Amino acid sequence: MKIIAPSYQIPGTWLENAQALMPEKWLKGLELLFFSYDEEARKILEVESDCLAELSSRYAFSLHLPDPMTPETQELVARTQEFVELYVFHPEPGHEGWETGMRNIMDRFGAEKFAMEYTGRQKFEAGLRALSGTGVRLCADTGVLLREERDPAAWIADRASAIAEIHLHGFQNGKDHQALSDTDTWLGALIPYFSHAIRINLETFSLDATRASYATLQRVLHEQEH
């Protein structure tokens, strides 16, 4: 099990966050967030990519691809593949060129490096149909599952062999990406599905919230062991 976090924990770039988080020894990886891959993002990546590659001995990097799929997505993967373990993407089967683009990119770089995130039942199931036979891996999202009043452990159990990453966060008062807390009684049932090969992304967007989620997760793990 690798505990990771999104690359936005403090205001700043991917590298600035990676450098600021170095003292958090429990944090084994970062998910580089690319909300877009426009000219500004290209320029920042050009400046930071060598340093990020050097930090791959400290962090196990994944990368969240921008929506929608465009021809530039392959460029982004090509520029980062040497130091990124996994690419997470949203299912967008209704978007023109999405299926062809995803099949091409998985053929080129290897389907094992890509995980389709659960963003809701309808799009996810349509995305699975569109990418049938590719061997695409999956990314569970507990906040979305809780929003839909689905049991995260049951959903993951049905797909455990295909899951490469879990986005682990709470859902409270109609909002997801909340820090885990003792009120999240569903959390304990997930522990059997954590393994050394699964990336557990504490998907909150401030360091205080991510630390709180980690503390809660450690308490639950300790309770399970005893």
Secondary structure by P-SEA (a helix, b strand, c coil): cbbbbccccccccaaaaaaaacccccccccccccccccaaaaaaaaacaaaaaaaccccbbbbbbccccccaaaaaaaaccccccbbbbcccccccaaaaaaaaaaaacccccbbbccccaaaaaaaaaaacccbbbbbbbaaaaaaacccaaaaaaaccccccccbbbbbccccccccccccccccccccccccccbbbbcccccaaaaaaaaaaaaaaaaaaac
